[in-house]
Amino acid sequence: MKGLVKFEKGQAGLEIREVPEPTPREGELKVKVLAAGICGSDIHAYHDARHLEMPVILGHEFVGQVAEVCGDVGDFKVGDWVTTLPACYGCGECEYCKDGRVTLCPQRRSIGSYDDGAMADYVIVPAKYSFKLPESAKTLQDKKIYALAEPFCCIVRGVYERIDVKPGDVAVVSGPGPMGMMTAQLLKSRGAYVIVSGLPMDQEKLDLVKSMGADETVTSFEELQEAVYRKNPYGAHITCDCVGIPVSLDNCIKIIAPNGVHLEIACWSGPVQADLNALFLKEANYVTTNSTAVSSWEIGMKLMAEGKVDLKPLMNMEVPLSEWKEGFEAAISKRKFKVVLLPDNTFDQE
């Protein structure tokens, strides 16, 4: 089969290769991949900015159809459509594994970085961390959207599990990228009044997030202040940094209300400086969210199945796996929101 393999450092160390077709072991599913999303961590891998066990096939955001099962896989069967929590190999014995917070296991191994991932014709995943698509996903295009389930469930982890959101809370989302758009929708689903902040160059994205349910959008800190204080004279009850640059965090800290909560969704590229005294004086809380738990997937898949969110506008580029460079370039330049790679697999149209 074909797979996008990172085999050595340097951008030339990533290429499509012929690799042996994998075989599932006890409790595993062999999944024929329909679509695999390009994540920021895949770009980091391309640029040697994250640790990998090479050679390894990239890709952890995916959707596909079960082609083979091995041993006790519960109620999964050949033909089922699934997606999977990526950090799906761990010790199984620590308190984090037992509680479903598997991404926090000190021995966790994720597909796409330690074990072969989904930018290939087939991927092997444990059944116990896989999730069936709902019956409402009838067409192949409906199913492709579930390649975005993993990044979506990362936001679910933050908005639904790491913080409390009360109806009427004033919530600021800094950054109208894909993660910001998901964050805005989830905050709205919990009853918050959502203000999304961006730059003048982000107007097209801001118009889209407004059409997806955001209450207001702004393009400067002055506009953000006016919008927030008009709703609550004390500031924002919740701020969310979905950018990961110092000025975004700084603006969130400035605008947060006393006893407010800042949710850090974006990942920093290195150490950052921040005015923690401002948080200290407001008795505000700084909360981080990283990856997912089993419970995040249960919540996220239910929200997607019930149509509580709309992720279709975010998946706005599909390219064959063989044209992965074009897809990576579009993701790196941020010309597209979410790019998915399509292996050369055939599926029955439903």
C-alpha positions as CSV (number, residue, x, y, z in Angstrom):
1,M,0.0,0.0,0.0
2,K,1.0,3.7,-0.2
3,G,1.7,5.8,2.8
4,L,3.1,9.3,3.5
5,V,6.3,8.4,5.4
6,K,8.5,10.6,7.5
7,F,11.8,8.7,7.3
8,E,14.5,11.2,8.1
9,K,15.0,14.8,9.1
10,G,14.6,17.6,6.5
11,Q,11.7,18.3,4.3
12,A,13.1,15.8,1.8
13,G,12.6,13.2,4.4
14,L,8.9,13.0,3.8
15,E,7.5,11.2,0.8
16,I,5.0,8.7,-0.5
17,R,6.3,5.2,-0.2
18,E,5.2,1.7,-0.9
19,V,4.9,0.0,2.5
20,P,3.6,-3.4,3.7
21,E,-0.1,-3.5,4.3
22,P,-0.6,-3.8,8.1
23,T,-2.2,-6.6,10.0
24,P,-4.4,-6.1,13.1
25,R,-3.5,-7.7,16.4
26,E,-5.8,-8.7,19.2
27,G,-8.5,-6.0,19.8
28,E,-7.5,-4.0,16.8
29,L,-9.3,-2.8,13.6
30,K,-7.8,-2.5,10.2
31,V,-9.4,0.6,8.7
32,K,-9.5,1.6,5.0
33,V,-8.9,5.3,5.1
34,L,-11.4,7.6,3.3
35,A,-9.9,10.9,4.4
36,A,-7.0,12.1,6.6
37,G,-6.8,15.7,7.9
38,I,-3.6,17.8,7.9
39,C,-3.0,19.0,11.5
40,G,-0.5,21.6,12.7
41,S,1.4,18.8,14.3
42,D,1.8,17.1,10.9
43,I,3.3,20.4,9.7
44,H,5.6,20.5,12.7
45,A,6.7,16.9,11.8
46,Y,7.4,18.1,8.2
47,H,9.6,20.9,9.6
48,D,11.3,18.7,12.3
49,A,9.7,20.7,15.1
50,R,8.3,17.7,17.0
51,H,9.5,14.3,18.1
52,L,8.7,11.3,15.9
53,E,9.8,7.7,15.9
54,M,11.0,7.4,12.3
55,P,10.2,5.9,10.0
56,V,6.5,6.6,10.6
57,I,3.4,7.3,8.5
58,L,1.9,10.6,9.4
59,G,-1.7,11.5,10.1
60,H,-4.0,11.1,13.2
61,E,-7.2,13.0,12.0
62,F,-9.1,10.5,9.9
63,V,-12.2,8.6,9.0
64,G,-12.5,5.3,7.3
65,Q,-14.2,1.9,7.0
66,V,-13.4,-1.2,8.9
67,A,-11.8,-3.7,6.5
68,E,-10.6,-6.4,9.0
69,V,-10.9,-7.1,12.8
70,C,-8.9,-9.3,15.1
71,G,-10.0,-10.9,18.4
72,D,-12.4,-9.2,20.8
73,V,-13.3,-5.8,19.2
74,G,-16.7,-5.4,20.9
75,D,-19.5,-4.7,18.5
76,F,-17.3,-3.5,15.7
77,K,-17.6,-5.4,12.4
78,V,-16.3,-5.2,8.9
79,G,-18.0,-2.4,7.0
80,D,-18.5,-0.1,10.0
81,W,-17.4,3.5,9.5
82,V,-15.2,4.8,12.3
83,T,-12.8,7.4,13.6
84,T,-10.4,7.1,16.5
85,L,-8.8,8.9,19.4
86,P,-5.1,9.2,18.3
87,A,-3.3,8.7,21.6
88,C,-4.6,5.2,21.5
89,Y,-1.7,3.2,22.9
90,G,-0.7,3.5,26.6
91,C,0.1,1.5,29.7
92,G,-3.6,0.8,30.5
93,E,-2.8,0.7,34.2
94,C,-2.2,4.2,35.4
95,E,-5.0,6.4,36.8
96,Y,-5.2,8.4,33.6
97,C,-5.8,5.4,31.4
98,K,-8.3,3.9,33.8
99,D,-10.2,7.2,33.9
100,G,-10.2,7.6,30.1
101,R,-7.8,10.5,30.1
102,V,-5.4,8.4,27.9
103,T,-3.6,11.4,26.4
104,L,-2.1,12.1,29.8
105,C,-0.6,8.6,30.2
106,P,3.2,8.9,30.6
107,Q,3.6,5.9,28.2
108,R,1.1,7.1,25.6
109,R,1.8,6.4,21.9
110,S,-0.1,8.2,19.2
111,I,-0.7,7.1,15.7
112,G,1.0,9.4,13.2
113,S,4.0,10.1,15.4
114,Y,5.0,6.8,17.3
115,D,2.8,4.3,15.4
116,D,1.9,4.4,11.7
117,G,-0.9,6.9,11.1
118,A,-3.7,7.5,8.6
119,M,-2.1,9.2,5.7
120,A,-2.1,5.8,3.9
121,D,-4.5,3.3,2.4
122,Y,-4.9,1.6,5.7
123,V,-4.4,2.3,9.4
124,I,-4.5,0.0,12.4
125,V,-6.3,1.3,15.6
126,P,-7.5,-0.2,18.8
127,A,-11.3,-0.9,18.9
128,K,-11.6,0.4,22.4
129,Y,-10.7,3.9,21.4
130,S,-12.6,3.9,18.1
131,F,-16.1,5.5,17.6
132,K,-18.7,4.6,15.0
133,L,-20.2,7.2,12.8
134,P,-23.9,7.9,13.3
135,E,-26.5,6.6,10.8
136,S,-27.1,10.2,9.8
137,A,-23.7,10.2,8.0
138,K,-25.1,8.5,4.8
139,T,-23.0,9.8,1.9
140,L,-19.3,9.7,1.5
141,Q,-19.2,13.5,1.7
142,D,-21.1,13.3,5.0
143,K,-18.6,10.8,6.3
144,K,-15.6,12.9,5.2
145,I,-16.5,15.5,7.8
146,Y,-15.6,13.1,10.5
147,A,-12.0,13.5,9.6
148,L,-12.4,16.7,11.6
149,A,-13.8,14.9,14.6
150,E,-10.4,14.8,16.3
151,P,-9.6,18.5,16.3
152,F,-13.3,19.2,17.1
153,C,-13.1,16.9,20.2
154,C,-10.0,18.7,21.3
155,I,-12.1,21.9,21.5
156,V,-14.9,19.9,23.2
157,R,-12.4,18.9,25.9
158,G,-11.8,22.5,26.6
159,V,-15.2,24.1,26.4
160,Y,-17.3,21.2,27.8
161,E,-14.9,19.6,30.3
162,R,-12.1,22.0,31.4
163,I,-14.3,25.1,32.1
164,D,-17.8,25.9,33.2
165,V,-19.9,27.9,30.8
166,K,-23.1,29.5,32.1
167,P,-25.9,30.8,29.9
168,G,-25.4,34.5,29.2
169,D,-21.6,34.4,29.9
170,V,-19.7,36.9,27.8
171,A,-17.0,34.8,26.0
172,V,-14.2,36.1,23.8
173,V,-12.6,33.9,21.2
174,S,-9.3,35.3,20.0
175,G,-8.5,34.1,16.5
176,P,-11.1,33.2,13.7
177,G,-9.2,30.1,12.4
178,P,-10.6,26.6,12.4
179,M,-10.1,26.1,16.1
180,G,-11.6,29.5,16.8
181,M,-14.6,28.7,14.7
182,M,-15.2,25.4,16.5
183,T,-14.7,27.1,19.9
184,A,-17.3,29.8,19.0
185,Q,-19.9,27.2,18.0
186,L,-19.3,25.1,21.2
187,L,-19.6,28.2,23.4
188,K,-22.8,29.1,21.7
189,S,-24.1,25.6,22.2
190,R,-23.6,26.2,26.0
191,G,-25.5,29.4,25.9
192,A,-22.7,32.0,25.9
193,Y,-22.7,35.4,24.2
194,V,-19.7,35.0,21.8
195,I,-17.5,37.7,20.5
196,V,-14.8,36.6,18.0
197,S,-11.7,38.8,17.6
198,G,-9.5,38.9,14.6
199,L,-7.6,41.3,12.3
200,P,-8.8,43.4,9.4
201,M,-7.3,40.8,7.0
202,D,-9.5,38.2,8.7
203,Q,-12.8,39.7,7.5
204,E,-13.8,36.8,5.3
205,K,-13.2,34.4,8.2
206,L,-15.0,36.7,10.6
207,D,-18.0,36.8,8.2
208,L,-18.1,33.0,8.1
209,V,-17.9,32.6,11.9
210,K,-20.7,35.2,12.3
211,S,-22.8,33.1,9.9
212,M,-22.1,30.1,12.0
213,G,-23.6,31.6,15.1
214,A,-21.1,34.1,16.7
215,D,-22.9,37.1,18.2
216,E,-20.3,39.7,17.2
217,T,-17.0,40.0,15.5
218,V,-14.3,42.7,15.9
219,T,-11.1,43.5,14.2
220,S,-9.2,45.6,16.8
221,F,-8.7,45.6,20.5
222,E,-10.6,48.9,20.8
223,E,-13.6,47.3,19.1
224,L,-13.2,44.3,21.4
225,Q,-13.2,46.5,24.5
226,E,-16.4,48.3,23.3
227,A,-18.2,45.0,22.5
228,V,-17.3,43.3,25.8
229,Y,-18.0,46.2,28.2
230,R,-21.3,46.9,26.5
231,K,-22.4,43.4,27.5
232,N,-20.7,43.4,30.9
233,P,-19.0,46.4,32.5
234,Y,-16.6,44.1,34.4
235,G,-15.2,42.4,31.3
236,A,-15.4,38.9,29.7
237,H,-16.4,36.0,31.9
238,I,-14.5,33.7,29.5
239,T,-11.6,34.3,27.1
240,C,-10.1,31.8,24.7
241,D,-6.8,32.1,23.0
242,C,-7.0,30.2,19.7
243,V,-3.9,31.7,18.1
244,G,-0.9,31.1,20.4
245,I,0.9,34.4,20.0
246,P,1.7,36.8,22.9
247,V,-0.5,39.7,21.7
248,S,-3.5,37.4,21.7
249,L,-2.9,36.2,25.2
250,D,-2.2,39.8,26.3
251,N,-5.5,41.0,24.9
252,C,-7.4,38.2,26.7
253,I,-5.8,39.0,30.0
254,K,-6.6,42.7,29.6
255,I,-10.3,42.0,28.8
256,I,-11.0,39.3,31.3
257,A,-13.4,40.0,34.2
258,P,-12.5,39.5,37.9
259,N,-12.9,35.7,38.7
260,G,-13.1,35.1,35.0
261,V,-11.6,32.1,33.2
262,H,-9.0,32.1,30.4
263,L,-9.0,28.9,28.3
264,E,-5.7,28.4,26.5
265,I,-6.5,26.3,23.4
266,A,-3.6,27.2,21.1
267,C,-0.2,25.6,21.6
268,W,2.8,27.8,22.1
269,S,5.8,27.4,19.8
270,G,8.1,28.2,22.8
271,P,8.3,30.0,26.1
272,V,6.2,33.2,26.4
273,Q,6.0,36.2,28.6
274,A,2.7,37.2,30.1
275,D,1.5,39.7,32.7
276,L,0.4,37.1,35.3
277,N,0.0,39.9,37.9
278,A,-3.1,41.0,35.9
279,L,-4.6,37.6,36.3
280,F,-3.5,37.5,40.0
281,L,-5.1,40.9,40.8
282,K,-8.4,39.8,39.2
283,E,-8.3,36.4,40.8
284,A,-8.8,35.0,37.3
285,N,-8.1,31.5,36.3
286,Y,-5.7,30.3,33.6
287,V,-6.9,26.9,32.3
288,T,-5.1,24.8,29.6
289,T,-6.6,22.2,27.4
290,N,-4.6,19.7,25.4
291,S,-5.9,16.9,23.2
292,T,-8.9,14.8,24.3
293,A,-10.2,12.2,26.7
294,V,-12.6,9.3,25.9
295,S,-15.4,11.4,27.4
296,S,-14.6,14.3,25.0
297,W,-15.2,11.9,22.1
298,E,-18.5,10.7,23.5
299,I,-19.7,14.3,23.8
300,G,-18.3,15.5,20.5
301,M,-19.7,12.6,18.4
302,K,-23.1,13.2,20.0
303,L,-23.0,16.9,19.1
304,M,-22.0,16.2,15.5
305,A,-24.7,13.5,15.2
306,E,-27.4,15.8,16.5
307,G,-26.3,18.7,14.2
308,K,-25.5,21.0,17.1
309,V,-22.4,22.2,15.1
310,D,-21.6,22.7,11.5
311,L,-18.1,21.7,10.5
312,K,-18.7,21.4,6.7
313,P,-17.5,25.0,5.9
314,L,-14.2,24.3,7.6
315,M,-13.2,21.3,5.3
316,N,-12.6,23.4,2.2
317,M,-9.8,21.5,0.4
318,E,-9.5,17.9,-0.6
319,V,-6.5,16.6,-2.5
320,P,-5.4,13.0,-3.4
321,L,-2.7,11.6,-1.1
322,S,-0.3,11.7,-4.1
323,E,-0.6,15.5,-4.1
324,W,0.2,15.8,-0.4
325,K,2.7,18.7,-1.0
326,E,-0.1,20.9,-2.4
327,G,-2.2,20.1,0.6
328,F,0.6,20.8,3.1
329,E,1.5,24.1,1.3
330,A,-2.1,25.3,1.5
331,A,-2.3,24.4,5.2
332,I,1.1,26.0,6.0
333,S,0.1,29.2,4.2
334,K,-3.3,29.1,5.8
335,R,-5.0,29.6,2.4
336,K,-7.4,26.9,3.5
337,F,-9.1,26.1,6.8
338,K,-8.8,22.3,7.0
339,V,-7.2,20.3,4.3
340,V,-7.9,16.5,3.9
341,L,-5.8,14.0,2.0
342,L,-7.7,11.3,0.1
343,P,-6.0,7.9,-0.4
344,D,-6.7,6.2,-3.6
345,N,-9.3,3.9,-2.1
346,T,-12.7,2.9,-3.5
347,F,-15.9,2.7,-1.5
348,D,-19.4,1.7,-2.3
349,Q,-21.5,4.8,-2.7
350,E,-24.4,4.7,-0.1
